[in-house]
Amino acid sequence: MPIKKLCSIVLMTALMFSALSVAAPGNAAAANLAWGSRGNEVMQLQATLNSRGFWCGPADGIFGPNTYQAVVNFQRSVFLAPDGIVGPNTRAALYTDTSVSRGEKTDMVRYPKLSKANGRFGQFRYRDLTGGRIEVDPVWVANNIVTIKLPGLNRNVQVHRLAANQFIQAFNLIKNGSAIVNGRTVSLLSLVWTMDGTYVPRHINWNPAKGLSNHSWGTAIDINAATHLRYVNSWERSDPNLILWEKAFGPAGFSWGNSYGDAMHYELLY
């Protein structure tokens, strides 16, 4: 084979492998992606963000304002600096899937059951215990459940790592907010009489015949449980849980269990 042709083949092969290396989403050496970036890697970034619940619109390969905001939201959810730039640390967090129990570290015999896929909060393997309780695969727990301190209450709770910022946002609103109740101004914090739940692995209503409660993912919280396992009417304007919904939990992105007669319950669904 002529030397010139051989050199050309070698050069083309080297370029092909170089391109593959740069395109690999988990490759820390790949170029940073930021506002204005374009191409297939941006398209893959957008598809991944959408699949993990950080919606940025159609995957069109153009890094614009929607993609930027989705990246910032993702960075905040994993406690990275929210600069909107997809560098090595953001790549590693984005393309490392810890949301599903699987692999050699998970004891598939001990944890034979698989939960539903719960949006960006993933799914896990588990086993049933007595009284409607469950035991979640500790590998999943180690990767996904974190301890945070709720502002105002100064109480440590366990929640899903992707829900942590929204719990903190809700309780910052409670800590700093107020409302008019029966003609006088009161702090929102004074309306939180009791707080239960967050990460409590169990079936709904502790009934093994029912599905798993969202408490099993660490994405729910119960407020004033003793008086609010019921429906709150819209005209009950002084009800503390209605006020907390309108002033704190709703703005922080939670849904409210009042629609199914469980006014104590606030949860994140996506």
Salt bridges, closest charged atoms under 4 A:
GLU41 OE2 - ARG91 NH1 2.40
ASP97 OD2 - ARG102 NH2 3.26
ASP128 OD2 - LYS113 NZ 2.43
ASP128 OD1 - HIS203 NE2 2.70
GLU135 OE2 - ARG110 NH2 3.65
GLU135 OE1 - ARG127 NH2 2.65
ASP222 OD2 - HIS215 NE2 3.26
ASP222 OD1 - HIS265 ND1 2.96
GLU236 OE1 - ARG230 NH2 3.48
ASP239 OD1 - HIS228 NE2 2.91
ASP239 OD1 - ARG230 NH2 2.98
GLU246 OE1 - ARG237 NH2 2.76
GLU267 OE1 - HIS265 NE2 2.77
